[in-house]
Amino acid sequence: MYPEEIVIPCRDQLVNEGFRSLTTSEEVDALLKDNSGSILLVINSVCGCAARGARPGVIKSLQNEKKPDVLATVFAGVDHEAVARAREYLMPYPPSSPSIALFNQGKLVHFIERYQIEGAMDESLAQHLQKVYNELL
């Protein structure tokens, strides 16, 4: 587990932009099971690629006409139960943090793994997500 003084600002960066922080498997199930809307789920992390690319890129991606109905996040290395349950919904993708998942009409329709985030600029990640929103939502 990471120290709270490191985790809080990383979590708050998304929560302050409207993301709901899920900390239990029940919260994950309540959101993802049988949902008919669109959901953006970010598996957050304290790593540099989350700080440099994933969180800012996801936030910038929301400056778009089409965007997910619900924004949520779980925190790898902290919200163990919630992350484990979220990863069940992300099958067949292997565990990856940070990562970004888009669900629509109860189905996983797009997934961005850590290797696709590492080294990516936040702006290019945002543009990629906006294109995905425009095509899939």
N, C-alpha and C positions, 0 to 999 in steps of 0.2 A: 504494500500500500504506500502511496505517495503522501508526503506531508501536506496537510490542509493548506498551508500558506502557499504552496505551489499549485495545488488543484483549484482553489477558489477562483483566482483570476482567469484561469483557463476555462472553467465551467461558466463563470459569469459573462465571459465574452460572448457566448452563444445565448445564454439565458436573457441577457440584457437586450438581445435582438429578437426576442419572442420565442425562443426555443424552450420547450418543456423538458426539464431534466427528469429522466426516469431512473429510479434507483432500485426497483424491485422487479422480479419476474412478473408479478401481477400487474404492475403498471405497463409493462411491455405488452403483455397479452391483451390488456384492456384497449390499448391503442392499435395494435397490429392485427389482432384476430377479427376477421369478418368486417374490416373497415371498407366502406364504399367510397371514401374520398382519396385524396392524394396526400402522401406523408413523406417528408424528407427526414431521414434518420442519420445523424452523424455519430459515429463512434469516435469520441474525442480521446485525446491523448496529451501528455505533457511534452512530447517530443518536438523537435524543431520543425519538422515538416507539418505538424498540426498548427504550430504557431505562425509559421511563415506562409503556408499555402492553404491548408484545409479550412481553418476557421475564417480567415479573412476572405477566402475565395467563396465559401458558402454564403457568407454575409453579403458580399457584393453581388452574388447571383440572384439575390432576392430583389434587386433593382431591375425588375422585368415585369412586363404586363402579365404574363402567365407565371405562376409560381405555386408551389405546393400549398394545400389547404392547412396542413398541420406541420409544425416544425418540432422535432424532438431530438434528444441527445442522451446517450449513455456514455459513461466514462470508463475506458479500459484501465485496469489496474486499481480501480476504486469501487465502482458499482458492479462487483463480481457477478452477483445473481442476475442483474438486469442485462449485463453484457452477454452472459452465457445464454440467456433466453433470446436475446436479439439475434445472436449468431445462429440459432436454430431457424429463424425466419430468413436468414441470409444464405442458407444452403443452396447450391453446392459450393459456394465460395468458402475458401479457408479463412480462419481467423485473421483479421487484418486491422491494425489500428495505427493511425487513424484510417477511417474509411467512410464512405458516403453512400447511402442507399436511398433510392426513390421507389416508393410503392404507389401503385395506382389501382383502384378498384380491388384492393386486397391482394394484389400480386406484386412481387418484386420485378420492376421493369428496367432498372438501371443500377449498376453497382460500380463504384470506383474504389479500387484497392490501394493500399499504401504505396505499392511500387509505382502507381500512376500519379500519386500525389508528390512523392519525393522528388525534389528538384523542380517541380512545376511552380510557376509564378501564380500568385493568387488571381491575377487578372485573367490568365488563360484558363484556370480552373473555373472561374466565374462564367466566362464566355461559353465554355463547354457545357456547364450546367444549364445556362440559359437556353442553349440550343436544344438540350434534352427536354427541358420544360416545354418549349415551343412545339416540339415534335410529339411528346408523349402525354401532355396534359390537356 
